[in-house]
Amino acid sequence: MSNTSTSSTGVAHNPAAPALNPKAAVPVLLFSFVFCLVLDNGFKFMTKPIAESLDLSVSTASLQATLAGILIGIGAVVYAALADSISIRKLMLVGVAFVAVGSLLGFFFQGIWAMVLIARIIQTAGLAAAETLYVIYVTKYLGEDDQKTYLGFSTAAFQGSMLIGTLTSGIVATYISWPVMFLIALILLLSVPSLIKKVPEEQQTKGKLDIFGLFLIAVIATAVMWFMQEFKLWWLLVAILGIALFVWHIRSHEGALVSPAFFTNARYVTSLVIVLVVYMVQLGYVAIVLPYMVDELYGISLDGAAYILAPGYLCAVIVGVLSGKIAKFLSSRQAIIAAICIIVVALLIPAVFVGASVATVVISMILFPSGFALMYAPLVATALESIPAEKTGVAIGFYNLTINIAVPVGIAVTAKLVDMRPTFLSSLTIASNESQGVAATNLWFLAGMALIGLAIYLVSDRVITSKAAARN
């Protein structure tokens, strides 16, 4: 038996060591989280400058963003699994080291595409640590009353980082040079002293890392993402084979990453399904339909589109920061329902009034990210409601992996729809030409996806609550 003691906040520590207030670590972990998100989003918008600098096609240069997205998703599960047996402090320091090594490699070998791609993969392996471990730390080591507040900070950071990352990459690429983004990443090294001082070096339970299980997750995630990118059947076959092997693995091996019972937790599994459906909508609108609309319908350049996005992301940051206070007035159930309804309304306004004043798009983009900001904290809390404390890390890993699968899938599906130029739902709008009909149809499709997510939540919540009441 371990001589570890556990505080009321859930932090296990050595009795001989001075106790640290778990909240003291939140600022440095939140800074790392925000900074890594800004870098991640900044490099996503560096594809065109990299392609032009290295004489590559845009699709080839986009691998530095696509592979990074896959790695962030896989890293979420890997770091989450490691967090159950290795301290968060050590994992964060390893993550910072990956970022530093990858960034230096990318800067010094900026003229060689293969080295740039390798550098981005190494760098992203570090970025994934901060993006995952902040959420794990909050849900593991802070009291329930504080969790929604600090999870709200994380979604505020996510929304803000998308805007800051976009603006930063634009300024660097336009006025300096794209490789400087690698040097900016080294600012993360400034967090090391605070990580060592503030993050408790808690004693973890010893566990065996399930390398084969993590490998299968990597195979499944990669295959699903590439299938949605290229729509080639063999990627789908690889994904199906990976799922079959993963099911066999967790059913037949005692030391597997999770037990089969992990996926019989109805509230957690339905939360993952809701996340998959609703988060497909997020960048399907922002990254595909919105640029199409501002260009085709209003003749606004992508630079001008940033000004349309800015008010919405600022509102989303405010909503995220106020999540703790909102939780005092709305239950998790009420907040989730309200959030998805806001997302649907945000999509229907420009759908119904397509081609009207650009003000309709601005209003839509104020509501849309705010809905996601409102949804994040209560949905995470709901997903983890009945997860054992020792499996919280892995549960969050799968949650974040699901988001990172949903986002590229949503982008790919929506991009395919835009290319197909469907107009069959234009009769539900004031559309007067084909371009408006295409935009409206895609917006109705995305709104329908969000409504499916809401329906899944309402039905599953009622069934799960009824069964729980019957057992009691």
Summary of the structure (lengths in Angstrom):
residues: 472
radius of gyration: 22.1
end to end distance: 33.9
largest distance: 73.9
contacts: 1697
relative contact order: 0.12
helix: 79%
strand: 1%
